[in-house]
Amino acid sequence: MIAAVPNPTISAPTVSDRHRLQTSQLNVPPRLLLGPGPSNAHPRVLQAIGMRQVGHLDPCFIELMNEVQELLRYAWQTDNSLTIPVSGTGSAAMEATLANLVEPGDVVLVGVNGYFGHRMSDMASRYGAEVRQIHRPWGEAFSLAELRSALEAHRPAILGLVHAETSTGARQPLEGVSDLCREFDCLLLVDTVTSLGGVPLFLDAWGVDAAYSGSQKCLSCPPGISPFTLGDRALAKLRARKTPVANWYLDMALVGKYWGSDRTYHHTAPINMNYALRESLRLVAEEGLEARWQRHADNARLLWDGLAAMGLKCQVAEEIRLPSLTTVCVPEGVDAKAVARRLLEDYNIEIGGGLGELAGKVWRVGLMGFNSRPETVLTLLKALEQVLNH
C-alpha cells in the first residue's frame, strides 16, 4: 500500500481567517423606484413579508393559499379555477404558460411590437413551437383587421399578445380579439405584467384563455412571485397533451395538485412571498379596482401634463398609452443615460432607459401601485427639470 503524501501547497483555512469573510451591515439607499419595475413595495406588504414562517402544508398556510387565489381572481376579473402564484418572477409565469400550452410542432403566432413580444417568441421556440410573428413599430398596437389577416394566414394553435408592453408603454386593446381566436380555433395568451392592478383588465369578459403577470409592478409587492391563470380552453389543451410538459418545476399538471383540492406536495412554496402577495392583493380589494384604475389614470395625466409643460413629448399615442408606464422622448442633444444617472445619484430617483430599438431615445417612467401618487409625480417633475436645466 502506498501512503498518501500531503500536498504542501494546499492548507485548510484556519479560524483566524474568518474575519476576512465579515462584511458591513446592509445599508440600502432610499430609492424612489420610478422605472419600469420593480416599484416601491407598499409598507404593509413589507411588514407582511417579515412575518414568521409556517410550513407550506400547514393548515394556516393552506387557508392563505385559498385567499390568494380568490384575490387574484378578483384582480384579474376571472373565475378560472387554475389561478395561482408561480414561485418565481414574471418571466417564470411567462414560461409557465408556454411550457404548459406549447407542444412540439404547434404554430404559435406572436404579436411583436416591443421587447417582450420577442421574449415570448424565444420561449415558445425553446418548447418546440413553430413561431410566426406579426410586427408593428415599437409603441404601436395591432388592429383587429391585422390580427384577422395573420390568423387566417398562419392558423396558429396559440396567439400571444402583450397587453402592456413594458419596453414601450403601449397598451394593446383586447376587445374582440377572443372572437377572432375562437373563429380560427386558437388560444389567446396575454402578457399582463405591467397592467394587472393598474389598468382596466377583464379576462373573462374579453375571453382571454391564459395570462400571466408579475408582483413587482402595479401590485406593489417585491419581485419573486408571479400570478398565472388558465381558462377552460387552455386547461383542455393541457390535459390533451401527447407529450409531457418539458419543464418539471412549472408543470401545472403537478403544481396544480398542490394548489387544488389535493394539496399534494410539489415544491416548497415561498412562504413569505405569498404573505406579501396576499397583502398586496388585499390592498387592491380594499381600494377597489375601479378606484385603483382611476388613480393610476389621474396620476398619469398629472405626469403627462407636467412633461408637456417642460416641452417634453411622450412616445406613445395617448389613446393606447399606459397609465402605469410612460415612455418620454429624450430631447435632441441630451444624454439619456447621464440624466438618469444624475437623478439616481443626486435625487435617489430611478427611471429606466430605452430597450432595443428605443435605447438612448426614451426614458421609461413607471407610476405603479404605491408609487402612483401626486406627490411622487411632482417630486419627479421637479428633479427632472433641475437636471435638464443643468
Buried (B, 14 or more C-beta within 10 A) or exposed (E): EEEEEEEEEEEEEEEEEEEEEEEEEEEEEEEBBBBBBBBBBBEBBBEBBEEEEBEBEEEEBBEBBEEBBEBBBBBBBBEBBBBBBBBBBBBBBBBBBBBBBBBEEBBBBBBBBBBBBBBBBEBBBBBBBBBBBBEBEBBBBBEEEBBBEBBEEBEBBBBBBBBBBBBBBBBBBBEEBBBBBBEBEBBBBBBBBBBBBBBBBBBBEBBBBBBBBBBBBBBBBBBBBBBBBBBEBBBEBBEEEEEEBBBEBBBBEBBBBBBEEEBEEBEEBBBBBBBBBBBBBBBBEEBEBEEBBBBBBBBBEBBBEBBEEEEBEBBBEEEBBBBBBBBBBBEEEBEBEEBBEBBBEEBEBBBBBBBEBBEEBBBBBBBBBBBBBEEBBEBBBEBBBEBBEE
